[in-house]
Amino acid sequence: MPTLLSIGHGYSARTLAPRLLARGWRVIGTTRSADKADRLRAQGVEPVIWDGGALPLEGVSHLLTSVAPGEHGDPVLTAAGAQIAQAAARLDWVGYLSTTGVYGDHAGGWVDEATPLAPSTKRGQARVEAEAAWGALAAAHRLPLHVFRLAGIYGPGRGPFEKLRNGTAQRIVKAGQVFSRVHVDDIAQVLLASIDRPDPGAVYNVCDDDPAPPQDVIGYAAELLGLPSPPAIDFETADLSPMARSFYAESKQVRNDKIKRDLGVTLRYPTYRAGLRALLDQACGET
């Protein structure tokens, strides 16, 4: 039976899991809390409370890690790199979820998978180093590694609607600022397509066709809800946390041709407009 071990079973992995379970796969997900373990079990995922020790790799054919790097590198490699190396010959596919933050700032210009990596934030630099560490492990032990550079993720429970409803949404305006984003269903679709067409060493940008200024997204979401659009706030005077402000340090548009050409992916939500409409329709259908 094909078996996926999902390390740090997060938002994107939780969207992939039902698609694999429907195919008759076994899915194991690591978590750090008993409460989350119960929720995973209810979703058909076998939970493992992982504290940074040995991984349950016996019988695993596919490996996905969603764990972000920390101050001292990638915690999965630190804890279990040697173990993963020993299991490399038994693994058919390994996926590492990275970020388009590795490209840094391009002043609104386009980037693709061949663009040199030049992060301008500590988070982006940590991701570059983690990608390199996974790549080194793959090269040394023939690990079938695939890297997925995710744009800004939105989907059920993660998007602008709740902020608009509770009055906390802001339309931050910074001249020339543009972001790429992706619906979580399309992330799951890309991962599934890669599993079906493994290409060890491949790197994929995962984003939609419609990079856009963030204030446009908030404005459109408000329009869908029939709420007034929040007033525009100049970035320089906006009350933002250091983390939120750091996201505005980089402006770029990300190309996604490779997932279409090499994986045969047709995006379900090629624009944020399509994605937000679908989220609202889904929410209305559940009420």
Secondary structure, DSSP 4 states (H G I P E B T S, - for coil): --EEEEET--HHHHHHHHHHHHTT-EEEEEES-HHHHHHHHHTT-EEEE--SS----TT--EEEE-PPPBTTB-HHHHHHHHHHHHHGGG-SEEEEEEEGGGG---TT-EE-TTSPP---SHHHHHHHHHHHHHHHHHHHHT--EEEEEE-EEEBTTBSSHHHHHHT---EEE-TT--B-EEEHHHHHHHHHHHHHS--TT-EEEE--S--B-HHHHHHHHHHHHT-PPPPEEEGGG----HHHHHHTT---EE--HHHHHHH----S-SSHHHHHHHHHHHHHHH-
